[in-house]
Structure formats: C-alpha cells, structure tokens
Amino acid sequence: MQRSNRLTLHREAGFTLLEMLVVLAIVGGLMSVVIALVKPRGEVLALRQVSMDIASGLRAARSDAVWKNDETVFSFDAENRLFQGTAGTKIIALPTDMAVTLETARTTGDANTDSRFRFFGDGSSTGGKIVLRGAEKEIRITVEWLTGAVRIDEPLRR
C-alpha cells in the first residue's frame, strides 16, 4: 500500500471581505430609507407628549375623585393656554404652534372661562373632548361621561 504525500487543498465555505462589505452597504442603505419613512417629526412627538400629559392629568383627577369620593376638577385656562388638575398637580402648557379645541359640558359659567372636566366620586364625569392640532397631525382626547374613562385617538391622516 502506497501513501500519497500530496496535499489536497479544500476551499472552505465562507464569504470574502468584499462580499461582506457589499451586503453591509446594501443593508445600511435600506435601513436609512426605512428610518426616514418611519421616524416621526419633532412636531408630532411634541403633540403626542402633550396629549399623553393631558390624558395622564385627566386620569389622575378621576382617580383623586374616586379616592376622596368627592368632585375633582381638571381645567383649561384659555388665555394662558394651560391645563391643570387639582391644586398641586402638574401644570401642562401648550406650545404656541399647537391649536386646541375643547368640547365640555358647560353647566356653570360661560364658554370662555368655564372649560372644565368634572369627575365625581363614583368615577363618572361631565365628559367631553380635547382636540390638539399641529400643522401635520391631530390628536383627540375623549373623556367618557358615564365611566370617566380617558381615551387618546390618533387618526391616521388629516
């Protein structure tokens, strides 16, 4: 039996550096396109943040009313563009480039000075809607009168 001293070269499976660089360049290009399409603009982020702050304040006012079994008020100061719950809670200021429309029950006072959401000890409320508008987007915050539930609706297109 005779043995061969020949070395056989086997090409191992894998990728060359050039192939990997081409794939990385393609993936990078696709990612930059996807990020540009998905990334929200600054105004939209500000609109979402303000709407979440307002909804959080409304929910806190409802919780406070249920906890104390007494009426709690969340009000809007149209002149200064401020939202605030009960004393000591966070004051939410609207940016100047953001428009707001309120639909509230006006049982007392006039429409300009009495923009309030009232929450009662049983969790119910006077109900209403807040619509925040930027140049490109609109967000609605709805307060259900029967349950006092607060919902944020963000339509797809305006």
MARLUM-938855 format. One record per atom (N, C-alpha, C, O, CB): residue in three letters; z negated, y, x. Coordinates in steps of 0.2 Angstrom, whole numbers, plus 5000, padded with zeros to 4 digits. Atoms other than C-alpha are relative to their C-alpha. Glycine has a CB too. Layout:
% MARLUM-938855
AlaZYX...
% end
This chain:
% MARLUM-938855
Met500049945004Met500050005000Met500050065004Met499650075009Met499450004995Gln500049944996Gln500550165007Gln499850064996Gln500050074990Gln500850015002Arg500249935003Arg499750335003Arg500450055002Arg500650065008Arg499350015001Ser499749944999Ser500650495002Ser499650055002Ser499150074998Ser500550024994Asn500449944998Asn499950645011Asn500350064997Asn500150114999Asn499950005008Arg499749945003Arg500950755001Arg499650044995Arg499250014991Arg500749994996Leu500449965005Leu500050894992Leu500550024994Leu501050054995Leu499750075003Thr499649985005Thr500650924975Thr499750074997Thr499150074996Thr500049954994Leu500349935003Leu500451104968Leu500150004992Leu500649984990Leu500450065003His500050005007His499951114950His499950084998His499450115000His499549964997Arg500149935003Arg500151284941Arg499550004995Arg499649964990Arg500750034997Glu500650005005Glu498551314932Glu500250054994Glu500550104995Glu499350035003Ala499949965006Ala498651384914Ala499650075001Ala499050075003Ala499949974994Gly500349934999Gly498251574913Gly500450064999Gly501050044998Gly499650015006Phe499649955001Phe498851744912Phe500050045007Phe499550045010Phe499750054994Thr499949964994Thr499451864926Thr499750074998Thr499550084992Thr500750015002Leu500349935001Leu498652034928Leu500550044996Leu500350084992Leu499950035007Leu499549965004Leu500252114922Leu500049994992Leu500050034988Leu500749995003Glu500050025007Glu500252014906Glu499450034996Glu499450054991Glu500049934999Met500649985003Met498452064903Met500050084999Met499750104994Met499449985004Leu500049935000Leu498752244906Leu500550034994Leu500350074990Leu500350045006Val499549995006Val500252244893Val499649994994Val499750034989Val500649965001Val500350025006Val499152164880Val499450064999Val499450084993Val499749935000Leu500549955001Leu497752294883Leu500350064998Leu500050104994Leu499650015007Ala499649945002Ala498952434882Ala500250004992Ala500150054989Ala500650025004Ile499850015007Ile499552374865Ile499450004995Ile499450044990Ile500449934999Val500650005004Val497852344858Val499750075000Val499550094995Val499549955003Gly500349935000Gly497252514864Gly500450054996Gly500150094992Gly500050035007Gly499649955004Gly498752604856Gly499949984992Gly499950034988Gly500749985001Leu500150015007Leu498452514839Leu499350024998Leu499250054992Leu500049924999Met500749975002Met496552554839Met500050075000Met499750104995Met499549985006Ser500049935001Ser496952734842Ser500350024993Ser500150074990Ser500450045006Val499649995006Val498152734827Val499549994994Val499450034989Val500649964999Val500450025005Val496852644816Val499450055000Val499250074994Val499749935001Ile500649955000Ile495352764821Ile500350064997Ile499950094994Ile499850005007Ala499849945003Ala496452914817Ala500150004993Ala500050054989Ala500750025004Leu499950015007Leu496852844800Leu499349994996Leu499350024991Leu500449944998Val500650015003Val495052794796Val499550055001Val499150064996Val499849935002Lys500549954998Lys494052924804Lys499950064995Lys500450104994Lys500150035007Pro500149955005Pro493353044791Pro500050075004Pro499750075009Pro499449994995Arg500049934997Arg493553234794Arg499350025000Arg498850004996Arg500550044997Gly500749975000Gly491953344798Gly499850024993Gly499250024991Gly500050055005Glu500249975006Glu492053424781Glu499849944995Glu499349954991Glu500650044997Val500250065004Val492053254772Val499349985001Val498949964997Val500549955000Leu500650024998Leu490553204782Leu499450044998Leu498950024995Leu500049995008Ala500549955002Ala489653364778Ala499949994992Ala499350004990Ala500250075001Leu500050005007Leu490053344759Leu499649934998Leu499149934994Leu500749994997Arg500450065001Arg489353164760Arg499350015001Arg498949984998Arg500349945004Gln500749994998Gln487753214769Gln499750044995Gln499150024993Gln500050035007Val500449955005Val487353354756Val499949964994Val499449964991Val500550064999Ser500050045006Ser487753234742Ser499449955000Ser499049944995Ser500649974998Met500550054999Met486553104749Met499350035000Met498850004997Met500149965006Asp500649965000Asp485253234752Asp499750024993Asp499250014991Asp500050065004Ile500149985007Ile485353294734Ile499849944996Ile499349944992Ile500650044997Ala500150065004Ala485353124727Ala499349975002Ala498949954998Ala500549945001Ser500650034997Ser483853074738Ser499450054997Ser498950024995Ser499950015007Gly500449955003Gly482953234731Gly499949994993Gly499349994990Gly500250075001Leu500050015007Leu483353194713Leu499649934999Leu499149934995Leu500749994997Arg500450065000Arg482653014716Arg499350015001Arg498949984998Arg500349945004Ala500749994998Ala481053074724Ala499750044994Ala499150024993Ala500050055006Ala500349975006Ala480753194709Ala499949954995Ala499449964991Ala500550064998Arg500250055005Arg480953054697Arg499549955002Arg499049944997Arg500749954999Ser500550044998Ser479852944707Ser499350034999Ser498850014997Ser500149975007Asp500649965000Asp478553084708Asp499850004992Asp499250004991Asp500150075003Ala500249995007Ala478653104689Ala499749934997Ala499249944993Ala500650024996Val500350075002Val478352914686Val499349995003Val498949974999Val500549955002Trp500650014997Trp476952914698Trp499450044997Trp498950014996Trp500150015008Lys500549965003Lys476053054691Lys500050004992Lys499550034989Lys500150085002Asn499950005007Asn476553014673Asn500050074997Asn499750094992Asn499449964997Asp499949935002Asp477053194671Asp500750035002Asp501050005005Asp499450055003Glu499449974999Glu478553304671Glu500150035007Glu499650065010Glu500250064995Thr499849974993Thr479453354688Thr500650034999Thr501150014995Thr500049945005Val499449965001Val480753474690Val500450005007Val500150015012Val499950074998Phe499549994994Phe482253474703Phe500550064998Phe500850054993Phe500449935002Ser499649945002Ser483053644703Ser500550035005Ser500550015010Ser499550064998Phe499549974996Phe484553744709Phe500050075000Phe500050104994Phe500749974998Asp500049924999Asp484453924715Asp500850025001Asp501050015007Asp499550025005Ala499349984999Ala486253984712Ala500250065004Ala500750065008Ala500350014993Glu499949944996Glu486054144720Glu500049995008Glu500450015012Glu499550064999Asn500150024993Asn485454074737Asn500349935002Asn500349915008Asn499350005002Arg499650074999Arg486453904735Arg499549955003Arg499649925008Arg500650015004Leu500550044998Leu484853804737Leu499849954994Leu499749974989Leu499450045002Phe500350055004Phe484253644729Phe499349985002Phe499249985008Phe500449935000Gln500750024998Gln482353594729Gln499749964994Gln499749984988Gln499650065002Gly500450035005Gly481253474720Gly499350045000Gly499350105000Gly499849935003Thr500749975001Thr479353504718Thr499850035006Thr500150025011Thr499549954997Ala500349964995Ala478353614729Ala499949955006Ala499649905005Ala499450044999Gly500150044994Gly478353544747Gly500549955002Gly500549925007Gly499349974999Thr499450054999Thr479953444746Thr500550045004Thr500550105004Thr500349974994Lys499549974996Lys481453474757Lys500450044996Lys500650034990Lys500449945003Ile499549955003Ile482553624753Ile500749985003Ile500849975009Ile499850075001Ile499450024998Ile484353574753Ile500550064999Ile500650094993Ile500349944996Ala499649945001Ala485553724757Ala500749975000Ala500949935004Ala499950055006Leu499250015000Leu487453714753Leu500350045005Leu500250105005Leu500250014993Pro499649964996Pro488653764766Pro500550054996Pro500650034990Pro500549955004Thr499649955004Thr489653914761Thr500749984998Thr501050014993Thr500050075004Asp499350035002Asp491353824761Asp500049954995Asp500549924993Asp500349985006Met500150055005Met490653704748Met499950034993Met499550074992Met499549955002Ala500049985007Ala490953734729Ala499549954996Ala499549894998Ala500650014997Val500450055004Val489653664717Val500050024992Val500150084991Val499350015002Thr500049995007Thr489653644698Thr499549964997Thr499449904999Thr500749984997Leu500650045003Leu488153594688Leu500150004992Leu500350054989Leu499350045002Glu500050015008Glu488053524670Glu499349974999Glu499249915000Glu500649954998Thr500750035001Thr486253514665Thr499850024993Thr500250064990Thr499550045005Ala500249985006Ala485353524649Ala499650065000Ala499250075004Ala499549944997Arg500349935000Arg484853704645Arg499650014994Arg499850044989Arg500650055001Thr500550005005Thr483353684634Thr499650075000Thr499450094995Thr499549955000Thr500349945000Thr482553844640Thr500450045005Thr500750025010Thr499349995003Gly499749954995Gly483154004649Gly500850004999Gly501049974995Gly499849985007Asp499350005000Asp484954044652Asp500449965005Asp500049945010Asp500250085000Ala499650054996Ala486353954661Ala499950025008Ala500049985012Ala500750004998Asn500049984993Asn486254064677Asn499349995004Asn499349985010Asn500150075000Thr500650004997Thr484354054680Thr499749934999Thr499249915002Thr499550054998Asp500450065002Asp483853884672Asp500549945002Asp500749904997Asp499850004993Ser499650064998Ser484853754682Ser499549955003Ser499449955009Ser500650025005Arg500550054998Arg483653614682Arg500149934998Arg500449924992Arg499350024998Phe500050075002Phe483453424681Phe499349994999Phe498949995004Phe500449955005Arg500750025002Arg481853374672Arg499949935000Arg500349894997Arg499850044994Phe500150075000Phe481153204675Phe499349994997Phe498850034998Phe500049975007Phe500650015004Phe479753134663Phe499649945003Phe499949905007Phe500250004993Gly500450054998Gly478353014666Gly500249934998Gly500149885002Gly499350014997Asp499850065001Asp479252874658Asp500749985004Asp501049935003Asp500249994993Gly499450014995Gly480752894671Gly500650034997Gly501150035000Gly500149925001Ser499449975003Ser481952974659Ser500150075002Ser499650105006Ser499950004992Ser499949934998Ser482653144662Ser500550044995Ser500750014990Ser500450005007Thr499649965004Thr483653284654Thr500749985002Thr501250004998Thr499950085001Gly499450024998Gly485153214663Gly500550065002Gly500350115002Gly500449974994Gly499649954997Gly486653304670Gly500549985005Gly500549925007Gly499750065002Lys499550014995Lys487953314683Lys500150055005Lys500150115003Lys500749984998Ile499849964995Ile488253394700Ile500649985003Ile500749935005Ile499450015005Val499450014997Val489953414707Val500150045006Val500150105006Val500650014995Leu500049974994Leu490153454725Leu500850005002Leu501149955002Leu499649985006Arg499350004998Arg491953514731Arg500150035007Arg499850085008Arg500450034995Gly499849984994Gly492653534748Gly500750024999Gly501050014994Gly499949965006Ala499349985001Ala494453584752Ala500449934999Ala500949944996Ala500250035007Glu499650075000Glu494953394753Glu499749954995Glu500049904994Glu500149985007Lys500450055003Lys493653304743Lys499550024995Lys499350084995Lys499649955005Glu500549985005Glu492553304728Glu499549944999Glu499749884999Glu500450014993Ile500550055001Ile490953204725Ile499550024994Ile499350084994Ile499549995007Arg500449995006Arg489953184709Arg499449975000Arg499349915002Arg500449984993Ile500650035001Ile488153154707Ile499850014993Ile499750064990Ile499450045005Thr500150015007Thr487653094690Thr499349984999Thr499049935002Thr500449964996Val500750025001Val485853094683Val500049974992Val500250014988Val499550065001Glu500050035006Glu485752974668Glu499450034996Glu498850024999Glu500049925000Trp500649985004Trp484653044654Trp499549954998Trp498949964997Trp500350044994Leu500450055003Leu483952884647Leu499649975005Leu499049965004Leu500449954996Thr500450034995Thr483452804663Thr499850045006Thr499450025010Thr500449945003Gly500149964995Gly483452944675Gly500349985007Gly500250015012Gly499250015002Ala499650034994Ala484552844687Ala500550055003Ala500850094999Ala500449934998Val499649954997Val485452944700Val500649965003Val500549915007Val499650045006Arg499450034997Arg487252894705Arg500550055003Arg500650105001Arg500449964994Ile499549964996Ile488452954718Ile500749974999Ile500849915000Ile499950015007Asp499350025001Asp490352944713Asp500450045005Asp500450105005Asp500250014993Glu499549974995Glu491652974726Glu500749984998Glu500949935000Glu499849995007Pro499350025001Pro493452974719Pro500449995006Pro500350035011Pro500350064995Leu499650014994Leu494752914730Leu500450055002Leu500450075008Leu500549944998Arg499649954998Arg495953054729Arg499850064995Arg499650054990Arg500749985000Arg500149945005Arg495853234722Arg500650034998Arg500650084995Arg499550055004
% end
